[in-house]
Amino acid sequence: MIDLHLTKPLQTAHGPGLLDVRLTVAPGELVAVYGASGAGKTTLLRLLSGLSRPASGHLRVGEETWYDQPRSIWLPPQRRSIGFVFQDYALFPNMTVRQNLEFALPDGSDKALVDELLELMDLGELARQRPQQLSGGQQQRVALARALARQPRLLLLDEPLAALDVPTRLRLQQALAAAHQRFQLTTLLVSHDYAEIARLATRAVELEGGRVVRDGTPAEVLPRAEVTPAFRLIGTVVAAERSATGQTLRVRVGEEVMSVEVTTATPYQPGDTLVLAGSVERG
């Protein structure tokens, strides 16, 4: 259980403000934090990570106290069991993909975890590449894998998919959901994308002016979204397997490969074209 009450002065477009957030987060929850620019979303993640120091309050993670202002307790970032994924990847450019992941392993950890993460994030063929040789989506997969290599108690994601195109974003949303379940993570995700929140989160928290104004399941608290015209993506089937409801396909869209469940009377074969359609929501 994560129990927190944190305060911090904010500078917003409307002048000075105050972040004042009280939350409890259960183990295994994936909590999406959303709200207008300047609401305090990134500030909250920085306070949780230790990259910024609160003005007052407390932060308890399980039996550990990471911050307690009355008791003068404040753990620096390196002593907190966190993984933090930014929008700008922040990979080590002089290291290969594998070396980036191995560097993040806690002392004494089994390096077999790196192989598992490379497979989970579909990075095996890129293990010897350096970040500058990778696409944006591939770099973000490495950043997520590196955060998981730390085996964190708390995973913090600050709009990590916002700059990616739609097929790459969908692919990484699948990878994130798989990683959250596989490693039984407790995750806080900052996102402006209501469709992404509805797809990934078990709980959504809206910040406004530095305070929590809505808190519940995505279905309960997300505003009715305005829907943009449907997007249409064309991919090529690279693998097909039977499933309980039809088929599980591996589909290449551009440079990304994603898994898709389909129900159809006519089975797909490798090499077939598949049209993916959907909508993108905005608040």
Summary of the structure (lengths in Angstrom):
residues: 283
radius of gyration: 20.0
end to end distance: 30.7
largest distance: 66.3
contacts: 867
relative contact order: 0.15
helix: 27%
strand: 36%
